[in-house]
Each structure stands twice: as structure tokens, then as C-alpha cells.
Amino acid sequence: MIDRNSLKNLASGYSADGVLVSAFISTSRLDDWRQTAPTFLNSESGRVLKERSLEKEPRRRLQEDIDHIGEVLRYEVGPRTEGLAVFADAESGSFERFELPFRLENRLVVEPTPYVRPLIHALSLLEPFVFVRVSRDESTVYSIDEWRLVGVEGHSGPYLKSTDRETGDVPVKEYYAAARQEALVDLHFKDVSAAVDKTLDETAAGRIVLSGQHDIVAHFKKALSARAAAMVAAETSVDAAASIAQLLVGARAALEDARRSAMEEIAHRISEGLGSNGMGAAGFDDTLAALRRGQVQTLLVDRAYRPPGWRCAGCGHVVLAPAEKCPVCGGAMVPVVDAVGEAVRTAVLQGAFIEVAEEVLELEAMGGIGGLLRYA
């Protein structure tokens, strides 16, 4: 299971001889991956050996890493697993394996540091959340993790009948009960709100999706704690005939729309903060410089922006233009397949928030990468 702590530990890995292997394999049933993955690994490792002038010992360790990954591919994966991410470094003896519930593009990256950017994308796609189906007399709190529905807690509220179905008359006893209905509903919402807080305490969820009639949802929001209210990201209409699976598909779609709006807002804030003493940085060079100074609070990257670059084997400085010597320390430069991936890894190590955007025009205009700063 991926979480931010395990990702930070992974991102701190480093191979002095430049041979740390990051492998991404599709294990979808649509692919004959048991047959094609070993061939892919051998072909890509051969390409790396041909392109890189490695000494005898690093070459041996690279082959050891490839063999280890090949052995892992023989293991059974979970029934919902569609992709496998494996990180191996024979030099330090480290080895990490992550199963993901969606297909990955087959890819092999051999660099001094792990290529963690695909896992950052996975976290953004698999964000755990809380889904609350709300009504005045029957509500349910659902907990959804990176993979699936993991928790259900139902809450029955007041019985709100106030008329006789046959005559339409309102008996005196039920009339007085009806007068108390709003107080009973408020008590029901208070119980559901407490259940939401409990679920947030027990999970890694950072967002909430509410489902129900709009006026009822608006009423329920007032009962939420300040923490929970701040996490409400989306609202969906109720469909009594929908299955829970259909409801969750709609909830994820609503959450994705909310994420897109949030990414557009972040891009706009970065754009407004550009300039001297501003709180924004845009473009590869300026954003990377802000990262090196520890200024970046939120890093925003375009998912499609993956320029190749060069990384200093000594200090880790990254540039886009080919260079033999590092402009910072004078060390030797080695090629990297994705320079933005190094910026993402740096942000992970610094504990910055990382957001992945798609087709956000204002971010594209700024060069595909930008950051909100902690200080000017």
C-alpha cells in the first residue's frame, strides 16, 4: 500500500554508481504479461548497458537487480492488481514492491535515485475519501481507500410519519410528533456527523463527498465539525435505485471534477504570485531553484510534461540542457529520462504537497510546472 511516509522513505534512496532500478509493469489481464514482461526487462536492461559505460561491478549489480525483479514477476498478484511498480538496488540491498489497481506503461528507469513520479500520480488517482449518503431519517457513512469500499456505518434517524395514509388526517399525537421533527432530524445529523469524524480519525481520507437532496445536504453540512466541513469537496444527487457501486463511481467522478477545479485555482494563485517578492514560481528553472531553497509549499505539475534532462552525480542539481559539468559544483552530469521527476522527488523529500494536473491551460502557459511558496 502506498502512503506518503513510505513514499518519502523510497524517494531518499541513492545509488553511488548510478544503478538503482525502477521498473513499472502492466499486469492487466488484457496483457499476456507473464510472457512479455521478462522479455521487456531483458531488452531494456540490454539497452541501458549499451547506452551506459558501466564498470564491471555496477554491471553485475544491474543484472542482479533485473534478475530479482524477474523473480518477483513469478509471484501471484492480487485479483484487483493491474500494475506493478518495483524498485531495486543491489548496492544497498533495498527492494520495494507496490501493486496498483490500474494499468501501467511498461517502463524501466536506471538512475542514481528512484523514479517515484508514477507513484505520485497513483496517489492522486487513488485518493481515499469518505462518502456520506444523507437523508432526514436514514443515513450511511462509507469509507473508501485506494482500492475499494472498506467501511460502512448506517444510522437510523426519527420515524417521520405525520399523516394517515388512508384518510390523510393528522392525529393529535402525530401532530405534536411532527412539531418535534426538526429537533429529531438535528439529533440524527449530529450522530452522523460524529460518525464522519470517527471515520476521518481512523482513515487517511482527506476529502468528503455528500449525496442527497440538496436542501437536506445543506442542512446536514451545518451539523458537521469545522474539520469535516472543510473537507467537503463535492456533492452528488441521490438516486434511490442506484447500487452502492454506481454511487461510488459517481462520487469518484464528482471528486475528480472538484480536483480539477482545485488545480485550476492553484495554477491561478501561482500565476498571480509571480514576480519579485511574490509567492509563486513557474517554469522548470525557477521552480527547481525554489525547491532547492526549500520554499515550495505546493508543487503543481502537468501530468504530460516529462522533459529529459541532466542530473549532477554529486550535488543532484538538474538542468534541461545537455551539460558535461554541473553549474553548481562542477561535478559530472548524467542523463535522466524525466527532469520533472527529479523535481517531484525533491518535493517528496521536503514534505511539500504535490498535485498532478491535466489540461490546465494556465499551468501549461507557465511551462507545465509551478509552485506556491511558503515565503517570498
Backbone torsions as a table, in degrees:
resi	resn	phi	psi	omega
1	MET	NA	134.4	179.5
2	ILE	-87.1	132.8	167.4
3	ASP	-141.6	170.8	-172.1
4	ARG	-68.6	-30.2	178.3
5	ASN	-69.5	-46.4	179.2
6	SER	-65.5	-33.9	178.6
7	LEU	-67.1	-38.9	178.7
8	LYS	-65.6	-41.4	177.5
9	ASN	-63.1	-41.5	178.3
10	LEU	-63.4	-44.5	-176.5
11	ALA	-64.1	-21.0	-178.8
12	SER	-79.6	-5.9	-179.6
13	GLY	-63.2	149.0	-179.8
14	TYR	-154.6	135.8	176.7
15	SER	-114.8	119.7	-177.3
16	ALA	-63.2	-31.6	-179.5
17	ASP	-93.1	7.1	174.6
18	GLY	79.6	13.2	-176.4
19	VAL	-115.0	77.9	170.6
20	LEU	-118.8	121.7	-170.6
21	VAL	-97.9	128.2	172.5
22	SER	-117.0	116.7	-177.7
23	ALA	-119.7	135.7	179.3
24	PHE	-125.7	121.7	-172.5
25	ILE	-128.2	131.0	172.1
26	SER	-76.6	127.9	176.6
27	THR	-116.1	24.4	-179.6
28	SER	-64.4	148.4	176.0
29	ARG	-65.2	-17.9	177.3
30	LEU	-74.0	-15.6	-179.5
31	ASP	-110.4	141.7	175.0
32	ASP	-84.8	63.2	-167.2
33	TRP	-70.3	-26.9	178.3
34	ARG	-60.9	-30.3	-179.5
35	GLN	-91.9	-40.6	-171.9
36	THR	-84.4	-30.1	-175.5
37	ALA	-61.2	-47.1	178.5
38	PRO	-60.0	-39.4	178.6
39	THR	-63.8	-42.1	178.1
40	PHE	-60.9	-46.7	-178.9
41	LEU	-60.8	-46.0	-179.3
42	ASN	-65.1	-40.1	179.8
43	SER	-65.3	-46.0	-178.0
44	GLU	-69.8	-37.0	177.5
45	SER	-66.8	-35.1	175.1
46	GLY	-63.4	-39.5	177.5
47	ARG	-62.7	-43.8	-179.7
48	VAL	-61.9	-44.1	179.9
49	LEU	-63.3	-33.7	-179.7
50	LYS	-73.2	-36.1	-176.8
51	GLU	-83.7	-26.6	-175.5
52	ARG	-108.4	136.5	177.6
53	SER	-92.0	80.7	-177.6
54	LEU	-91.2	146.4	174.8
55	GLU	-71.5	171.6	-174.8
56	LYS	-58.8	-46.5	-176.2
57	GLU	-67.7	-46.0	175.2
58	PRO	-60.4	-36.1	177.4
59	ARG	-62.5	-41.5	-179.9
60	ARG	-64.5	-42.2	-179.1
61	ARG	-67.5	-36.0	177.0
62	LEU	-61.2	-45.1	179.2
63	GLN	-64.9	-36.0	176.9
64	GLU	-63.3	-42.2	177.6
65	ASP	-62.7	-44.5	-179.6
66	ILE	-62.9	-42.1	178.9
67	ASP	-63.0	-40.4	-179.6
68	HIS	-64.0	-43.8	178.1
69	ILE	-63.9	-39.9	177.7
70	GLY	-60.1	-36.7	177.7
71	GLU	-66.3	-38.5	179.6
72	VAL	-62.5	-34.1	-178.8
73	LEU	-66.5	-14.3	177.4
74	ARG	-84.3	-15.0	180.0
75	TYR	-72.4	157.2	173.2
76	GLU	-75.8	142.6	175.2
77	VAL	-108.7	163.2	-179.3
78	GLY	-62.0	156.1	-176.7
79	PRO	-63.6	-22.5	-179.9
80	ARG	-99.3	-0.2	-177.7
81	THR	-73.5	128.6	177.5
82	GLU	-116.8	-16.1	-178.9
83	GLY	-148.5	151.2	-177.4
84	LEU	-128.4	129.2	175.4
85	ALA	-115.6	124.7	-175.9
86	VAL	-129.5	136.3	-179.5
87	PHE	-125.9	125.8	-175.2
88	ALA	-135.4	138.9	176.0
89	ASP	-144.8	97.8	-178.3
90	ALA	-64.6	-25.0	-179.5
91	GLU	-62.5	-43.8	-179.6
92	SER	-99.6	-10.4	-178.2
93	GLY	79.8	11.7	-178.6
94	SER	-84.4	147.8	-179.9
95	PHE	-156.1	127.1	-179.5
96	GLU	-132.5	144.1	-177.6
97	ARG	-137.8	129.1	179.9
98	PHE	-129.1	131.2	174.4
99	GLU	-99.2	137.8	-177.2
100	LEU	-127.4	146.2	-176.7
101	PRO	-87.7	29.4	173.8
102	PHE	-150.8	160.3	-174.9
103	ARG	-68.8	145.6	174.9
104	LEU	-118.3	150.6	172.5
105	GLU	-76.2	129.9	177.7
106	ASN	-58.5	125.2	-175.9
107	ARG	-154.9	140.5	176.2
108	LEU	-126.7	123.6	-179.8
109	VAL	-122.6	125.7	178.6
110	VAL	-121.0	105.6	-176.5
111	GLU	-144.9	174.9	179.9
112	PRO	-66.8	-22.2	-177.2
113	THR	-128.0	158.9	179.8
114	PRO	-69.9	144.9	177.9
115	TYR	-91.6	94.9	-171.3
116	VAL	-96.2	-4.2	-174.9
117	ARG	-56.4	-42.0	177.8
118	PRO	-59.3	-31.4	178.5
119	LEU	-72.7	-33.0	174.3
120	ILE	-62.5	-42.9	177.0
121	HIS	-62.4	-39.8	179.6
122	ALA	-61.9	-42.7	179.1
123	LEU	-60.9	-38.0	-179.5
124	SER	-70.0	-32.0	-179.8
125	LEU	-80.9	-27.4	-172.7
126	LEU	-110.8	31.3	-176.4
127	GLU	-61.3	122.9	176.2
128	PRO	-67.3	147.3	-179.6
129	PHE	-151.2	169.2	177.4
130	VAL	-110.3	132.1	179.4
131	PHE	-116.1	125.2	-176.8
132	VAL	-119.5	118.2	175.1
133	ARG	-95.6	116.0	-168.5
134	VAL	-114.3	134.3	166.7
135	SER	-143.4	172.8	-176.0
136	ARG	-71.4	-21.6	-176.9
137	ASP	-133.5	1.7	178.6
138	GLU	-156.3	115.3	-177.9
139	SER	-133.6	154.5	-178.9
140	THR	-138.1	137.6	177.4
141	VAL	-108.5	122.5	179.9
142	TYR	-111.7	138.6	175.8
143	SER	-111.3	124.0	-177.8
144	ILE	-119.5	122.7	178.5
145	ASP	-96.0	-163.7	-176.6
146	GLU	-61.0	-24.5	-173.6
147	TRP	-105.8	-45.8	-164.2
148	ARG	-163.1	178.9	172.0
149	LEU	-69.4	125.7	-176.5
150	VAL	-120.7	-11.5	-178.3
151	GLY	-153.5	138.9	177.6
152	VAL	-135.0	130.0	177.8
153	GLU	-136.4	110.2	-179.1
154	GLY	-90.5	150.7	-179.7
155	HIS	-137.6	118.8	177.0
156	SER	-91.7	134.3	-179.0
157	GLY	-106.6	-155.8	-176.5
158	PRO	-71.1	150.0	173.7
159	TYR	-84.0	114.3	-165.7
160	LEU	-102.7	21.7	177.5
161	LYS	-65.2	131.8	-178.8
162	SER	-130.9	-2.3	178.7
163	THR	-134.5	158.0	175.9
164	ASP	-83.6	124.7	-174.3
165	ARG	-62.9	-32.3	-175.5
166	GLU	-82.6	-44.3	-174.1
167	THR	-101.6	-21.2	-176.2
168	GLY	79.6	-0.7	179.8
169	ASP	-73.4	153.7	177.3
170	VAL	-111.7	99.1	178.4
171	PRO	-58.1	150.6	-177.8
172	VAL	-56.9	-43.7	-178.8
173	LYS	-59.8	-45.4	-179.5
174	GLU	-72.7	-27.6	177.6
175	TYR	-61.8	-47.0	179.2
176	TYR	-65.8	-34.4	176.1
177	ALA	-63.2	-39.5	-179.7
178	ALA	-64.6	-34.1	179.5
179	ALA	-64.5	-23.5	-179.6
180	ARG	-96.1	3.1	-172.8
181	GLN	-58.5	-45.0	-175.8
182	GLU	-62.8	-37.6	177.4
183	ALA	-65.0	-38.4	178.6
184	LEU	-68.2	-39.0	177.8
185	VAL	-64.7	-43.0	178.2
186	ASP	-59.3	-39.6	178.2
187	LEU	-65.3	-40.8	176.9
188	HIS	-60.6	-46.8	-179.7
189	PHE	-64.0	-34.3	177.6
190	LYS	-63.6	-41.2	177.7
191	ASP	-64.2	-43.0	-179.9
192	VAL	-66.1	-40.2	178.2
193	SER	-60.6	-41.1	177.3
194	ALA	-62.7	-37.6	178.1
195	ALA	-66.4	-36.3	177.2
196	VAL	-63.9	-46.2	178.5
197	ASP	-60.1	-40.8	178.8
198	LYS	-62.8	-42.3	179.2
199	THR	-64.2	-40.6	177.7
200	LEU	-63.0	-38.2	179.1
201	ASP	-65.3	-32.7	-172.8
202	GLU	-94.0	-7.7	-177.2
203	THR	-128.1	175.9	177.4
204	ALA	-96.6	14.2	-177.0
205	ALA	-62.5	138.8	179.0
206	GLY	-119.0	-4.1	-179.1
207	ARG	-139.5	158.5	-178.6
208	ILE	-129.3	137.2	173.0
209	VAL	-116.3	129.5	180.0
210	LEU	-107.0	142.2	179.1
211	SER	-132.2	133.2	179.1
212	GLY	158.8	-179.7	174.5
213	GLN	-62.5	139.5	-170.3
214	HIS	-57.1	-44.2	-177.8
215	ASP	-66.5	-34.2	178.5
216	ILE	-70.8	-41.6	177.7
217	VAL	-62.1	-42.3	179.1
218	ALA	-60.5	-40.1	177.3
219	HIS	-64.6	-43.3	-178.1
220	PHE	-65.0	-37.3	-179.2
221	LYS	-55.6	-33.5	-178.3
222	LYS	-67.2	-20.9	-179.7
223	ALA	-88.2	-11.8	-178.0
224	LEU	-71.0	150.6	173.1
225	SER	-67.6	162.8	-179.7
226	ALA	-59.7	-39.4	179.3
227	ARG	-63.0	-49.4	-178.7
228	ALA	-65.2	-41.0	-179.6
229	ALA	-59.7	-37.1	179.9
230	ALA	-70.0	-19.7	-178.6
231	MET	-91.8	-7.4	179.9
232	VAL	-67.3	115.4	-174.8
233	ALA	-106.6	-24.0	-175.2
234	ALA	-157.4	161.8	178.3
235	GLU	-136.0	134.8	177.7
236	THR	-121.5	152.7	178.0
237	SER	-75.5	157.1	-177.6
238	VAL	-89.4	143.7	175.4
239	ASP	-134.0	104.6	-174.3
240	ALA	-61.9	-25.7	-177.3
241	ALA	-88.2	-8.5	-175.8
242	ALA	-76.3	143.8	174.7
243	SER	-77.4	166.3	178.8
244	ILE	-64.1	-35.0	178.1
245	ALA	-61.7	-43.3	178.2
246	GLN	-65.6	-39.4	178.2
247	LEU	-62.1	-40.3	-178.3
248	LEU	-71.4	-33.8	174.2
249	VAL	-61.1	-44.7	177.7
250	GLY	-64.6	-36.7	179.1
251	ALA	-65.6	-43.4	178.6
252	ARG	-64.0	-38.5	178.3
253	ALA	-64.1	-42.4	178.1
254	ALA	-64.9	-37.6	179.0
255	LEU	-66.5	-38.4	178.6
256	GLU	-65.8	-40.2	176.2
257	ASP	-61.9	-40.2	179.2
258	ALA	-65.9	-39.4	178.2
259	ARG	-62.5	-42.3	-179.2
260	ARG	-61.2	-44.6	178.1
261	SER	-62.2	-38.6	178.8
262	ALA	-65.3	-39.8	178.4
263	MET	-64.6	-39.2	177.4
264	GLU	-64.1	-38.5	178.3
265	GLU	-66.4	-42.1	178.4
266	ILE	-62.8	-44.6	179.0
267	ALA	-59.6	-40.7	179.4
268	HIS	-65.8	-40.4	178.4
269	ARG	-64.7	-38.7	176.6
270	ILE	-62.6	-46.8	-179.0
271	SER	-60.2	-41.7	179.3
272	GLU	-67.7	-25.7	-176.3
273	GLY	-92.4	4.5	-179.5
274	LEU	-70.9	154.9	177.9
275	GLY	110.2	175.2	-178.1
276	SER	-59.0	129.9	179.9
277	ASN	62.4	18.8	177.5
278	GLY	-84.8	171.7	-177.5
279	MET	-106.3	25.6	178.6
280	GLY	-136.5	150.9	174.2
281	ALA	-134.6	139.2	-176.5
282	ALA	-138.3	152.7	-177.9
283	GLY	84.5	158.1	-173.4
284	PHE	-61.8	-52.2	-173.4
285	ASP	-64.1	-47.6	-177.8
286	ASP	-67.4	-39.1	179.9
287	THR	-68.3	-42.0	178.8
288	LEU	-64.1	-38.7	177.7
289	ALA	-62.5	-40.8	178.2
290	ALA	-65.7	-37.1	176.5
291	LEU	-63.4	-42.5	-179.2
292	ARG	-64.7	-27.4	177.7
293	ARG	-88.1	-2.2	-179.2
294	GLY	73.0	24.3	-175.6
295	GLN	-86.9	-22.3	-168.2
296	VAL	-78.0	122.2	175.3
297	GLN	-90.9	-43.1	178.1
298	THR	-132.0	122.4	176.6
299	LEU	-98.8	128.9	178.9
300	LEU	-117.6	123.0	-178.8
301	VAL	-128.1	146.2	174.3
302	ASP	-80.0	128.1	-176.3
303	ARG	-58.4	-31.0	-176.2
304	ALA	-87.2	-6.8	-176.3
305	TYR	-88.9	102.8	-176.6
306	ARG	-135.3	65.4	-177.7
307	PRO	-74.8	139.9	172.7
308	PRO	-69.2	160.0	-179.3
309	GLY	-159.8	-163.9	-178.5
310	TRP	-132.8	138.8	-176.8
311	ARG	-124.3	136.3	178.2
312	CYS	-71.7	129.1	179.3
313	ALA	-69.6	-16.9	-178.8
314	GLY	-94.0	-67.5	-173.7
315	CYS	-94.4	-11.5	177.7
316	GLY	87.0	4.5	179.4
317	HIS	-62.8	140.8	-176.3
318	VAL	-120.5	137.3	176.0
319	VAL	-132.8	160.2	178.6
320	LEU	-89.1	-36.4	-177.8
321	ALA	-80.6	142.0	178.1
322	PRO	-56.1	137.8	-179.7
323	ALA	-151.5	142.0	178.7
324	GLU	-85.4	-36.0	-178.3
325	LYS	-122.4	146.5	179.8
326	CYS	-69.1	130.4	179.0
327	PRO	-70.0	-12.7	-179.0
328	VAL	-93.9	-50.3	-174.8
329	CYS	-120.5	-6.2	-179.8
330	GLY	82.4	5.8	-179.7
331	GLY	-73.3	169.3	179.8
332	ALA	-71.7	144.0	-179.8
333	MET	-103.6	139.8	177.7
334	VAL	-123.3	146.7	-178.5
335	PRO	-71.3	147.2	173.1
336	VAL	-128.0	144.5	-174.6
337	VAL	-74.2	-22.9	-176.2
338	ASP	-147.7	100.9	-177.8
339	ALA	-64.8	-33.7	178.9
340	VAL	-66.9	-29.4	175.9
341	GLY	-59.6	-36.1	176.7
342	GLU	-69.3	-36.1	176.4
343	ALA	-64.9	-40.4	178.0
344	VAL	-63.0	-44.0	-179.8
345	ARG	-61.9	-41.3	177.5
346	THR	-61.1	-42.9	179.2
347	ALA	-63.6	-37.8	177.0
348	VAL	-60.5	-46.4	-178.2
349	LEU	-64.7	-30.5	-178.8
350	GLN	-86.5	-4.0	-179.6
351	GLY	75.8	18.9	178.2
352	ALA	-75.1	153.0	172.2
353	PHE	-73.3	139.8	-179.8
354	ILE	-125.0	124.4	179.8
355	GLU	-119.9	138.2	-179.0
356	VAL	-110.2	123.3	-176.0
357	ALA	-114.0	155.7	175.2
358	GLU	-132.9	127.0	175.3
359	GLU	56.3	42.3	171.7
360	VAL	-96.0	107.4	-169.4
361	LEU	-60.4	-39.7	-177.7
362	GLU	-66.4	-34.0	175.8
363	LEU	-70.0	-41.0	177.4
364	GLU	-59.8	-39.7	179.7
365	ALA	-66.1	-25.6	179.8
366	MET	-88.9	1.7	177.6
367	GLY	104.9	7.7	174.5
368	GLY	87.4	-1.2	178.8
369	ILE	-153.4	141.4	178.8
370	GLY	-164.4	171.0	-178.5
371	GLY	-147.3	141.8	166.9
372	LEU	-86.1	133.2	-172.3
373	LEU	-97.9	151.7	175.0
374	ARG	-73.9	-34.4	-179.3
375	TYR	-152.1	157.3	-177.7
376	ALA	-80.0	NA	NA
